[in-house]
Amino acid sequence: MKTYHAHLINSIALILMPLWAYICFEATPEKESLSLTAMIPLILGVILLFCYNGVKNQNKIIAHIAVLVTLIAVLGLFMPLKAAIADGRSTSVLRVCVMLATGIWAMISFIKSFIAARRNK
């Protein structure tokens, strides 16, 4: 699979999973409203989506920006995963795991493409 495919799937996951959380949010006495920080992956997904054409056209600068944003997203998802597991929210765990899996997959894909580009020099 091409790097830009993994990148696009990761972007879409980072956009759709927070939207799903926002649409399906049910208030509880402990948590009356959804935190705006839950939308950070959505913002990162939109940034990555804007980088898609550059990644597809193998623009080095845009690809490196996309890798940095992807890394920030992956690292930032570990705390929400820990909180979702601690609270026993299975759908939240699923959403965060999907975002983590696609992010890690995109990172691996980027690293492989960077190694291949270096070898082909």
C-alpha positions, 0 to 999 in steps of 0.5 A, a space after each residue: 500500500 502506498 504511503 499516501 493511502 495510509 496517510 489518507 486513512 489516518 486523516 479520515 480516522 482522525 476526523 471521523 472518530 472525534 465526530 462520532 464521539 461528539 455526535 454520540 455524547 451522552 451527558 452524565 452527572 460527572 461529565 455534563 458536556 464534551 470537552 473541546 480538547 476531544 476535538 484536537 484529533 479532528 483539527 490534526 486530521 484536517 491539517 493532515 488532510 490538507 497535506 494529502 496532495 503534497 504527500 501524494 506528489 512526494 513533496 519532502 517538506 509537506 511529507 515531513 510536516 505530515 510525519 510531525 503532525 502524525 507523531 504529535 497525534 499518536 503521542 497525544 492519544 495515549 492519555 485519552 486511551 489511559 483515561 478511557 480504559 480507567 473509566 471503562 468506556 469501551 466505545 471510547 477505547 475503540 475510537 482511540 485505538 482506531 486513531 492510534 492504529 491508523 497513526 502508527 500504520 501511517 508512521 511506519 509507512 512514512 518511515 519505510 518510504 523515507 528509507 526507500 527514498 534514501 536508498 534510491 538516491 
